[in-house]
Amino acid sequence: MVIDLQNISWVRQGKQILTDVSWQVNRGENWCLVGLNGSGKTTLLNILTGYIWPSTGSVTVLGQRYGTVKLPEFRKRIGLVSSSLQQRFYGHETAEEVVMSGKFATIGLYDGVEADDEQRARELLVLFGCEKLTGRQYHTFSQGEQQKVLIARALMASPDILILDEPCTGLDLLAREQVLAMISDIASKPDAPTLIYVTHHIEEIVPCFTHTLLLKEGTIFETGATEQVLHAEALSRFFGVPVEVHERENRKWIVANL
Ligand SMILES: Nc1ncnc2c1ncn2[C@@H]1O[C@H](COP(=O)(O)OP(=O)(O)OP(=O)(O)O)[C@@H](O)[C@H]1O
């Protein structure tokens, strides 16, 4: 099993933020985590990456139970792309330097870089159609280009799990579709990491996401195969408004009937 969360609760300042969340992710599955603002998605990711400790429950990732594992080293097995990461780059690094820094799970290039690393970083940029960014500074990239470079960066350490926390926020239609195509491409590789994709938007759930978890007010509202979870009745209850679900080429979008 890749992820095994058992009965996780998290309480802060007397407020129950997560309540009895149990979630299992098996190898070969890719998950979408969908929730409204404040539903606890970021908190759940922070528990998954060991940055916060649950008030109750147990966290086992890649067979390692948290509390018995050295997290700074272990985290190299988990790639993370989040908007907070995007803000931490100041921008004078080139695309390949940003990608290479992913090997060390650091922001800058503070550790020794080997010739192989540079080669791999360039290969990742080529693989995802970003070769034209090579040699250019990060701050000159569009948001979509920045996001693609950060995803390539997260792959540099060949992680077992890749967490993508709202990677399409702020992207225009074309950039969003390019990022989603890149993610689908990653998922199609034989040695692909397990993907965990966080979003508010149903239309971002591309077919590679085999499973979906709906999180509402800190509890699991619905979980299972994406096909089963994304139906009008459950989504209407989830969003609290009647919704219609439309589908084309294995991709769904919803319309709220207000
Ligand atoms: N350290 C903290 N202390 C107190 N409350 C917190 C803390 N961290 C998060 N919360 C609260 O927990 C709830 C869930 O927050 P969280 O950031 O996990 O939601 P989210 O689903 O990621 O939301 P968004 O989609 O807006 O990013 C919110 O009501 C938030 O205010």
The ligand as a Tripos MOL2 file, in Angstrom:
@<TRIPOS>MOLECULE
LIG
   31    33     1     0     0
SMALL
NO_CHARGES

@<TRIPOS>ATOM
      1 N1         -2.7140   26.1570   12.2910 N.pl3     1 LIG1
      2 C1         -4.0300   26.3070   12.2620 C.ar      1 LIG1
      3 N2         -4.6760   26.7780   13.3580 N.ar      1 LIG1
      4 C2         -6.0130   26.9580   13.3430 C.ar      1 LIG1
      5 N3         -6.8220   26.6620   12.2960 N.ar      1 LIG1
      6 C3         -6.2290   26.1810   11.1920 C.ar      1 LIG1
      7 C4         -4.8170   25.9700   11.1120 C.ar      1 LIG1
      8 N4         -4.5340   25.4800    9.8800 N.ar      1 LIG1
      9 C5         -5.7170   25.4010    9.2170 C.ar      1 LIG1
     10 N5         -6.7340   25.8230   10.0100 N.ar      1 LIG1
     11 C6         -8.1660   25.8620    9.6310 C.3       1 LIG1
     12 O1         -8.5190   24.5680    9.1920 O.3       1 LIG1
     13 C7         -9.4780   24.6100    8.1320 C.3       1 LIG1
     14 C8         -8.9600   23.8220    6.9540 C.3       1 LIG1
     15 O2         -7.8590   24.4970    6.3720 O.3       1 LIG1
     16 P1         -7.0790   23.9480    5.1010 P.3       1 LIG1
     17 O3         -6.0400   24.9660    4.7500 O.co2     1 LIG1
     18 O4         -6.6100   22.5640    5.3590 O.co2     1 LIG1
     19 O5         -8.2330   23.9270    3.9960 O.3       1 LIG1
     20 P2         -8.1460   23.7390    2.4150 P.3       1 LIG1
     21 O6         -9.1700   22.7150    2.0650 O.co2     1 LIG1
     22 O7         -6.7540   23.4740    2.0030 O.co2     1 LIG1
     23 O8         -8.6220   25.1440    1.8980 O.3       1 LIG1
     24 P3         -8.2330   25.9690    0.5700 P.3       1 LIG1
     25 O9         -8.8690   25.2480   -0.5730 O.co2     1 LIG1
     26 O10        -8.8680   27.3030    0.8200 O.co2     1 LIG1
     27 O11        -6.7400   26.0380    0.4840 O.co2     1 LIG1
     28 C9         -9.6870   26.1000    7.8420 C.3       1 LIG1
     29 O12       -10.8700   26.5000    8.5010 O.3       1 LIG1
     30 C10        -8.4690   26.7820    8.4670 C.3       1 LIG1
     31 O13        -8.7780   28.0840    8.9100 O.3       1 LIG1
@<TRIPOS>BOND
     1     1     2 1
     2     2     3 ar
     3     2     7 ar
     4     3     4 ar
     5     4     5 ar
     6     5     6 ar
     7     6     7 ar
     8     6    10 ar
     9     7     8 ar
    10     8     9 ar
    11     9    10 ar
    12    10    11 1
    13    11    12 1
    14    11    30 1
    15    12    13 1
    16    13    14 1
    17    13    28 1
    18    14    15 1
    19    15    16 1
    20    16    17 2
    21    16    18 1
    22    16    19 1
    23    19    20 1
    24    20    21 2
    25    20    22 1
    26    20    23 1
    27    23    24 1
    28    24    25 2
    29    24    26 1
    30    24    27 1
    31    28    29 1
    32    28    30 1
    33    30    31 1
@<TRIPOS>SUBSTRUCTURE
     1 LIG1         1 GROUP 0 **** ****
